[in-house]
Amino acid sequence: MTTSQTQTLQRTTDNHAAEEAPQFKTLKLTTDNHAAEEAPQFKTLKLTTDNHAESGEPQPKTLKLTTDNLAPRAELQPQTLKWGTDNHAADGEPQPQALLQWTSQCQKQPAESSSPKRSRQPPARAPVAPPAALEDRWRGATEEDVQPPLLPFRPKRTPGVQLDRQGEYKPSDVFRLFFSKEVMRTLCSNTNLYAAQRTAAGMKRQWTDVEAEEMLQFISIIIYLGLMKPTAARNLWRKDRLHTYPFPATVMPGYRFEAIMAYLHMSDPAADKVNDQLRGTPMYDGLCRLKPLQEQILTACRAYYHPHQNLAVDERMVATKAKIGMKQYMKDKPTKWGYKLFVLADSSNGYTCEFSIYEGKARTPSGNGLSFDAVVD
């Protein structure tokens, strides 16, 4: 049965003293519930005005709220009281108060069942939205997912190739961007130093210092080897076979190619000797012999291309079966033996923006796992 609620607001002003005496103002709020089974509820608002100073000075006011709930079922819902003061006189004496607005939000109670026994359950309340401070919380599986706002993409450079768009570039021009004059100078210098060191140690292979142009020719044959995949490098210069390879013999003799291959060195031999003395200590660098070329290639990768928004971190194998400690075996990869690289690549075209060479489990510095180090480093 729905409760009928009637609210009556009475205001009484009792002035029992002269101008200096305290004045009392009382606001009485009575809620009469006319349902047969429910007892009345009484709510009283008391307003007291104490005048302790001379007439003409605004006095402090005290508002007291008393609520008596006598009925077990009827429940008066939250109420909002707005109280204001209207000053209509100019002589400064305390002015009467005006009750501006009284709002009562009463929720209707559900109809009673046919059973004569009264239910003790409280009425259902409408769900209240959580405050803004509690919005950052765990959500259940039944709640709808809300996608957070995407971070703005503000690259420092225009994504893509960082070259003159009006210029014309041959494949050899692009290659020389990565194997620049500085890179070739480093390769030639360290190769000549290492060859001199090995010759002084008793190696009988004939040697003359290599120059940058000859080093480029050597690299071209290395690329040709990767494309043709002969059973052995020396077969490129054999002429008694059914299928011959005319290109290598036009570039350099086979013995010269083998000599450069034997003495090819990317780091300073003196720095290698110092690093070898640190073997077995945390200061030892397993990539010491590769670092000079690696750093110069990485510098070129960053300089001539700026990646787009979507990137990928992936593994890449550089094939080798040399007797080196960092060689990895990956049975699920097309290239099963070789150096394992972690590569940061542009997802739109696969361009290598960054790469690092995996040195083995013992070289994992953070202890958070290989995947963590590959992404963070």
C-alpha positions in Angstrom: 0.0 0.0 0.0 1.4 3.4 -1.0 1.9 5.8 1.9 0.3 9.2 1.6 2.4 11.9 3.1 1.3 15.4 4.0 3.8 18.0 5.2 2.8 21.0 7.2 5.2 23.8 7.9 4.4 26.1 10.8 6.4 29.0 11.8 6.0 30.7 15.2 7.7 33.8 16.5 7.7 34.4 20.3 8.9 37.8 21.5 9.0 37.7 25.3 11.3 40.6 26.1 12.1 44.1 25.2 14.5 45.3 22.6 17.6 43.9 24.5 16.0 40.5 25.4 16.7 37.3 23.4 14.2 36.4 20.7 13.3 32.8 19.8 11.9 31.7 16.5 10.7 28.2 16.0 10.1 26.3 12.8 8.0 23.1 13.2 7.8 20.5 10.4 5.2 17.8 10.9 4.8 14.9 8.6 1.5 13.1 8.9 1.2 9.6 7.5 -2.4 8.7 7.1 -1.8 5.0 6.4 -3.6 2.8 8.9 -0.7 0.7 10.0 1.9 3.4 10.4 2.6 5.7 13.3 3.1 9.4 12.6 6.6 10.9 12.2 7.6 14.3 13.7 10.4 16.5 12.5 11.2 19.8 14.2 13.4 22.6 13.0 14.3 25.0 15.7 15.7 28.5 14.9 17.1 30.5 17.8 18.1 34.1 17.6 20.1 35.4 20.5 20.4 39.2 20.8 23.2 40.0 23.2 24.2 43.3 21.9 22.7 46.7 21.2 19.8 47.0 18.8 21.0 47.8 15.4 23.8 45.2 15.2 23.1 42.0 13.3 23.1 39.1 15.7 24.3 35.5 15.3 21.8 32.8 14.5 21.7 29.1 15.4 19.9 26.4 13.4 19.0 23.1 15.0 17.5 20.1 13.4 15.8 17.3 15.3 14.3 14.2 13.7 12.1 11.7 15.5 11.3 8.6 13.6 8.6 6.6 15.3 7.2 4.5 12.4 9.0 1.3 11.7 8.4 1.3 7.9 7.7 4.8 6.6 10.9 6.5 5.7 11.3 10.1 4.7 13.9 10.5 2.0 16.8 13.0 2.0 15.6 16.6 2.1 17.2 19.9 1.0 16.7 23.1 2.9 17.6 26.5 1.5 17.6 29.4 4.0 18.0 33.0 3.3 17.9 36.4 4.9 15.9 39.3 3.4 16.9 42.8 4.8 14.0 45.2 4.3 14.9 47.8 6.8 17.6 50.4 6.9 17.9 51.0 10.6 20.2 48.0 11.2 18.0 45.9 13.5 17.8 42.2 13.0 15.5 41.4 10.1 13.0 38.5 9.8 14.1 35.3 8.0 12.5 34.0 4.9 12.2 30.3 4.2 13.0 30.3 0.5 12.6 26.7 -0.5 11.9 23.4 1.0 12.3 20.3 -1.1 11.2 16.9 0.0 12.1 13.8 -2.1 10.0 10.9 -0.9 10.4 7.6 -2.5 7.2 5.6 -2.9 7.2 2.3 -1.0 6.2 -0.9 -2.7 2.7 -2.2 -2.3 2.2 -4.6 0.6 1.7 -8.3 -0.1 -1.5 -10.1 0.8 0.1 -11.6 3.9 -1.1 -10.0 7.1 2.5 -10.2 8.4 4.3 -6.9 7.9 7.7 -7.1 6.0 10.7 -5.7 7.9 12.8 -5.2 4.8 13.8 -1.6 4.0 12.6 -0.1 0.7 14.9 -0.5 -2.3 17.0 2.5 -3.0 18.0 3.8 -6.4 21.6 3.2 -7.3 23.9 6.1 -6.6 26.6 7.1 -9.1 30.1 6.8 -7.5 32.0 10.0 -7.0 34.6 11.0 -9.5 37.4 10.1 -7.1 36.3 6.4 -7.2 36.1 6.0 -11.0 39.6 4.6 -11.1 38.7 1.1 -9.8 38.5 -2.6 -10.9 35.5 -3.4 -13.0 33.6 -6.6 -13.3 33.2 -8.8 -16.4 29.6 -7.6 -16.9 30.5 -3.9 -17.2 31.0 -2.4 -20.6 34.6 -1.8 -21.6 35.5 1.9 -22.1 38.5 2.6 -24.3 40.8 5.2 -22.8 41.7 8.2 -24.9 44.7 7.6 -27.2 47.9 9.5 -26.6 48.6 12.1 -29.3 51.3 11.2 -31.8 53.7 14.2 -32.1 56.9 13.0 -33.8 60.0 15.3 -33.8 60.4 14.8 -37.6 58.0 13.9 -40.4 57.8 10.1 -40.4 59.4 8.4 -43.3 62.7 8.7 -45.2 64.8 11.7 -44.2 66.4 12.4 -47.6 66.0 15.0 -50.3 62.7 14.0 -52.0 63.8 15.9 -55.2 67.1 14.0 -55.4 67.8 10.8 -57.4 69.5 7.9 -55.6 71.0 4.8 -57.0 71.2 1.6 -54.9 74.9 2.2 -54.4 74.2 5.7 -53.1 71.8 4.4 -50.5 74.3 1.7 -49.5 77.0 4.3 -48.9 74.7 6.1 -46.5 75.1 3.2 -44.1 78.6 2.1 -45.1 79.9 5.7 -45.1 83.5 6.9 -45.6 83.9 6.8 -41.8 82.7 3.2 -41.6 85.1 2.2 -44.4 88.0 4.0 -42.8 87.4 2.2 -39.5 87.2 -1.2 -41.3 90.3 -0.7 -43.3 92.4 0.7 -40.4 91.5 -2.1 -38.0 91.9 -4.8 -40.7 95.4 -3.5 -41.6 96.4 -3.4 -37.9 95.2 -6.9 -37.2 96.9 -8.2 -40.4 100.2 -6.7 -39.3 99.8 -8.2 -35.8 99.1 -11.7 -37.2 102.0 -11.4 -39.7 104.3 -10.5 -36.9 103.1 -13.5 -35.0 104.2 -15.8 -37.8 101.2 -16.1 -40.2 102.7 -16.7 -43.7 99.7 -15.4 -45.8 100.8 -12.6 -48.1 99.3 -9.2 -47.2 99.2 -5.7 -48.6 97.1 -3.0 -46.9 93.5 -2.7 -48.0 92.0 0.6 -49.1 88.4 1.8 -49.0 87.6 1.1 -52.6 88.9 -2.4 -52.4 87.0 -3.0 -49.2 83.8 -2.0 -51.0 84.6 -4.5 -53.7 85.1 -7.2 -51.0 81.7 -6.4 -49.5 80.1 -6.6 -52.9 81.3 -10.2 -53.3 80.0 -11.0 -49.8 76.6 -9.8 -50.9 76.9 -11.9 -54.1 77.7 -14.9 -52.0 74.5 -14.5 -50.0 72.5 -14.3 -53.2 74.1 -17.3 -55.1 74.8 -19.5 -52.1 77.6 -21.7 -53.5 78.8 -24.7 -51.5 82.2 -22.9 -50.9 83.4 -19.4 -51.5 86.4 -20.5 -53.5 84.0 -22.1 -56.0 83.2 -18.6 -57.3 86.5 -18.5 -59.1 86.6 -22.1 -60.5 86.3 -22.4 -64.2 86.1 -26.1 -64.6 82.5 -26.4 -63.5 79.4 -26.7 -65.6 77.9 -23.5 -64.1 80.5 -20.8 -63.5 80.2 -17.4 -61.7 81.8 -14.7 -63.9 81.2 -11.8 -61.6 83.7 -12.4 -58.7 86.8 -12.9 -61.0 86.1 -9.4 -62.6 86.3 -7.8 -59.2 89.4 -9.3 -57.5 91.4 -12.5 -57.5 90.3 -15.3 -55.3 93.5 -15.3 -53.1 93.0 -11.6 -52.3 89.4 -12.2 -51.3 90.6 -15.0 -48.9 93.3 -12.8 -47.5 90.9 -10.0 -46.6 88.4 -12.5 -45.2 91.2 -13.9 -43.0 92.2 -10.5 -41.6 88.9 -8.7 -41.6 88.6 -6.8 -38.2 86.1 -4.2 -37.0 87.7 -3.2 -33.7 91.1 -2.0 -32.6 93.3 -5.0 -31.8 94.8 -3.1 -28.8 91.3 -2.6 -27.3 90.6 -6.3 -27.9 93.7 -7.2 -25.9 92.5 -5.1 -22.9 89.0 -6.5 -23.1 90.3 -10.1 -23.2 92.1 -9.6 -19.9 88.7 -8.9 -18.3 87.2 -12.2 -19.4 85.2 -13.8 -16.6 84.5 -10.4 -14.9 81.4 -8.2 -15.2 83.5 -5.7 -17.1 84.1 -8.0 -20.0 82.3 -7.0 -23.2 81.4 -9.9 -25.5 80.6 -7.5 -28.3 83.8 -5.6 -28.2 84.9 -6.8 -31.7 81.6 -5.8 -33.2 80.8 -2.6 -31.3 82.5 0.0 -33.7 80.6 -1.2 -36.7 77.3 -1.8 -34.8 77.3 1.8 -33.4 78.0 3.4 -36.8 75.3 1.4 -38.5 72.8 2.3 -35.8 73.7 6.0 -36.2 72.8 5.8 -39.9 69.6 3.9 -39.2 68.4 6.7 -36.9 69.5 9.5 -39.1 68.0 8.6 -42.5 64.6 7.4 -41.4 62.0 8.4 -38.8 59.4 5.7 -37.8 55.7 6.0 -37.9 53.4 5.6 -34.9 53.1 1.8 -34.8 56.3 -0.1 -34.0 57.2 -3.8 -33.4 59.9 -5.5 -31.3 60.9 -8.8 -32.9 63.7 -11.4 -33.1 66.0 -11.7 -36.2 68.8 -14.2 -37.0 72.1 -13.4 -38.7 73.3 -16.7 -40.0 76.7 -18.0 -38.9 78.2 -21.3 -37.8 81.4 -19.8 -36.5 82.8 -21.0 -33.2 81.6 -18.1 -31.0 80.0 -18.1 -27.6 77.1 -15.9 -28.6 75.9 -18.2 -31.4 72.3 -19.3 -30.9 70.3 -22.3 -32.1 66.6 -21.5 -32.9 64.9 -24.7 -34.2 61.7 -22.9 -35.2 63.4 -20.2 -37.3 64.3 -20.5 -41.0 67.8 -19.5 -40.0 68.6 -21.9 -37.2 72.2 -21.0 -36.3 73.6 -17.5 -35.9 73.5 -14.3 -34.0 70.1 -13.4 -32.5 69.1 -9.8 -32.8 66.3 -7.9 -31.1 65.0 -5.4 -33.6 62.8 -2.4 -33.3 61.0 -2.1 -36.6 58.4 0.2 -38.3 55.3 -1.9 -38.6 54.3 -0.3 -41.9 57.3 -1.4 -43.8 59.7 -3.4 -41.6 62.5 -0.8 -41.5 65.0 -1.5 -38.8 65.1 1.6 -36.4 67.2 0.0 -33.6 68.7 -3.4 -33.0 70.7 -5.1 -30.2 72.7 -8.3 -30.3 71.7 -11.0 -27.7 74.7 -12.0 -25.7 73.2 -14.9 -23.7 71.4 -15.5 -20.5 74.4 -14.5 -18.4 74.3 -11.0 -19.8 70.7 -10.3 -18.8 71.2 -7.3 -16.4 67.8 -6.6 -14.8 66.6 -10.0 -13.8 63.1 -9.3 -15.2 63.5 -11.6 -18.2 64.6 -11.5 -21.8 61.5 -9.9 -23.2 61.6 -7.1 -20.6 65.2 -6.2 -21.4 64.6 -6.3 -25.1 61.8 -3.7 -24.9 63.3 -1.5 -22.2 66.9 -1.4 -23.6 
